[in-house]
């Protein structure tokens, strides 16, 4: 007789490499041809791939699964990560600007995670917020193609901001791996 367990069975759709999220031939992050030319293009490519990875980790889940918390007392969830990254994208524009800071999207500290509730309207809004904030930050940074240029009140180098963005997404993609595995046993590469 098979034992019931709270632990999801491991699952993958990859067939060539069963320990990977997607077969390499079907992975949208794999591109044909040479790697990007230059430092800025390389940084943008890494950022694009981490953004895509986060979306892949959330793919195919309903509102309840996206909002499911990892381990109490943590408030971390996949939906919380999407909301958090929308919030930090907005905050990075504050680093670029000399003007008054943009208001927080979700209000007080940790509201991005605390407000990640299992409602489809919250999920839809989170994805819309993330797309809008990513596009706005990308547009603001496009005005500063010199990675050595210092911007904003704190005179941060564009290079440092780009690397910090990559680091933030990479760290949270690691969290997303663990969160997704808790939801349905699916593991990533």
matplotlib code that plots the C-alpha trace (Angstrom):
import matplotlib.pyplot as plt

x = [0.0, 1.3, 1.8, 0.2, 2.5, 2.4, 5.5, 4.8, 6.3, 9.2, 8.0, 9.7, 8.6, 12.1, 12.7, 16.3, 17.6, 15.0, 16.6, 16.1, 13.1, 13.0, 14.8, 17.7, 16.2, 13.0, 14.4, 13.5, 16.6, 18.9, 19.8, 21.6, 24.7, 27.4, 27.0, 26.2, 28.9, 30.0, 29.5, 26.1, 24.6, 25.9, 24.4, 21.1, 21.1, 21.7, 18.9, 16.5, 17.3, 16.7, 13.4, 12.4, 13.5, 11.2, 8.3, 9.0, 9.1, 5.6, 4.2, 1.1, 0.1, -3.2, -3.7, -3.7, -0.4, 1.3, 0.3, 1.2, 3.8, 7.0, 7.6, 6.0, 6.7, 8.0, 5.7, 7.6, 5.6, 6.0, 3.4, 5.1, 8.4, 6.6, 5.2, 8.5, 10.4, 7.8, 8.5, 12.3, 12.1, 10.2, 12.7, 15.7, 14.2, 14.5, 18.3, 18.5, 16.4, 17.4, 13.8, 11.4, 11.1, 8.3, 5.7, 5.8, 3.4, 2.1, 2.4, 4.3, 7.4, 6.8, 3.3, 4.6, 4.8, 2.0, -0.5, 0.2, -3.2, -4.8, -7.0, -6.8, -7.2, -4.1, -2.1, -3.1, -2.3, 1.1, 2.1, 0.9, 2.8, 6.0, 5.8, 5.1, 7.9, 10.4, 9.6, 9.8, 13.2, 14.6, 13.5, 15.1, 18.3, 18.3, 19.0, 22.3, 24.2, 27.6, 28.0, 30.5, 28.1, 27.0, 23.3, 20.8, 21.3, 23.7, 25.8, 25.5, 27.3, 25.0, 27.1, 26.5, 22.8, 22.8, 24.7, 22.5, 19.4, 20.9, 21.9, 18.4, 16.7, 19.2, 18.8, 15.0, 15.1, 16.9, 14.0, 11.6, 13.2, 12.6, 9.1, 8.0, 9.4, 7.3, 4.2, 4.3, 7.7, 8.8, 12.5, 14.5, 17.9]
y = [0.0, 3.4, 5.9, 9.3, 12.2, 16.0, 16.0, 16.4, 13.9, 15.1, 16.2, 17.4, 17.7, 17.3, 14.0, 14.3, 15.5, 14.5, 16.6, 19.8, 22.1, 22.0, 20.2, 22.4, 22.4, 23.8, 26.2, 29.8, 31.1, 29.2, 31.2, 30.2, 32.0, 33.9, 35.5, 39.2, 41.7, 44.1, 44.5, 46.3, 43.7, 40.9, 42.4, 42.9, 39.3, 38.0, 40.1, 39.0, 35.4, 35.7, 37.5, 34.7, 32.1, 33.7, 33.5, 29.8, 29.0, 30.4, 29.0, 26.8, 27.5, 28.9, 31.8, 29.5, 27.8, 31.1, 32.6, 29.5, 30.3, 28.4, 27.6, 29.4, 32.0, 33.1, 35.2, 34.2, 32.9, 32.9, 35.6, 37.6, 37.4, 38.7, 41.6, 42.2, 42.4, 44.9, 47.0, 46.9, 47.7, 50.8, 51.6, 51.3, 54.2, 56.2, 55.4, 56.8, 59.9, 63.2, 63.9, 62.9, 59.1, 57.3, 56.0, 52.3, 50.1, 48.1, 50.4, 49.7, 47.5, 43.8, 44.5, 43.0, 39.7, 40.1, 41.2, 38.2, 36.5, 33.7, 35.9, 35.9, 39.7, 40.0, 37.7, 39.5, 42.9, 41.6, 40.5, 43.8, 45.7, 43.7, 44.2, 47.9, 48.5, 46.5, 48.5, 51.8, 50.9, 49.6, 52.9, 55.0, 53.1, 53.2, 56.9, 56.1, 53.6, 54.4, 51.9, 54.2, 57.1, 58.0, 58.8, 59.9, 61.6, 59.0, 59.0, 55.3, 53.9, 52.4, 49.3, 48.8, 49.2, 46.7, 44.1, 44.7, 44.0, 40.8, 39.7, 40.5, 38.4, 35.5, 35.3, 35.3, 32.7, 30.5, 31.1, 30.4, 27.0, 26.0, 27.5, 25.7, 22.4, 22.8, 23.4, 20.5, 18.9, 20.5, 21.3, 23.6, 24.1]
z = [0.0, -1.0, 1.9, 1.7, 2.1, 2.2, 0.0, -3.7, -6.1, -8.2, -11.6, -14.8, -18.4, -19.6, -21.4, -22.6, -19.2, -16.6, -13.9, -15.8, -16.0, -19.8, -22.5, -23.8, -27.3, -25.9, -23.4, -24.4, -22.7, -25.0, -28.1, -31.2, -32.3, -30.5, -27.1, -26.9, -27.9, -25.2, -21.5, -21.6, -24.0, -21.8, -18.7, -20.4, -21.7, -18.2, -16.8, -19.6, -18.9, -15.1, -15.7, -18.0, -15.5, -12.8, -15.2, -16.0, -12.3, -11.9, -15.1, -14.9, -11.3, -10.1, -7.7, -4.6, -5.6, -6.5, -3.1, -1.1, 1.6, 1.9, 5.5, 8.5, 9.7, 6.3, 4.1, 0.9, -2.0, -5.8, -6.0, -3.3, -5.3, -8.4, -6.4, -4.6, -7.9, -9.3, -6.1, -6.5, -10.2, -9.2, -6.4, -8.9, -10.8, -7.6, -7.7, -11.2, -10.6, -9.0, -8.2, -5.4, -4.9, -6.5, -3.9, -3.1, -5.1, -2.2, 0.7, 3.9, 4.2, 3.3, 1.9, -1.4, 0.4, 3.0, 0.3, -1.9, -1.4, -3.5, -5.7, -9.4, -9.5, -7.3, -9.5, -12.7, -11.1, -9.9, -13.4, -14.9, -12.2, -12.9, -16.7, -16.4, -13.8, -15.8, -18.9, -17.1, -15.5, -18.8, -20.5, -17.8, -18.0, -21.8, -21.5, -19.8, -22.0, -20.5, -17.7, -15.9, -15.8, -12.3, -11.8, -9.2, -5.9, -4.7, -7.9, -8.4, -11.4, -14.1, -14.1, -10.3, -10.8, -13.7, -11.7, -8.6, -10.8, -12.0, -8.5, -7.2, -9.9, -9.6, -5.8, -6.1, -8.9, -6.4, -3.9, -6.7, -7.3, -3.7, -3.6, -6.8, -5.5, -2.4, -4.5, -6.9, -6.8, -10.1, -10.0, -12.3, -13.8]

ax = plt.figure().add_subplot(projection="3d")
ax.plot(x, y, z, "-o")
ax.set_aspect("equal")
plt.show()
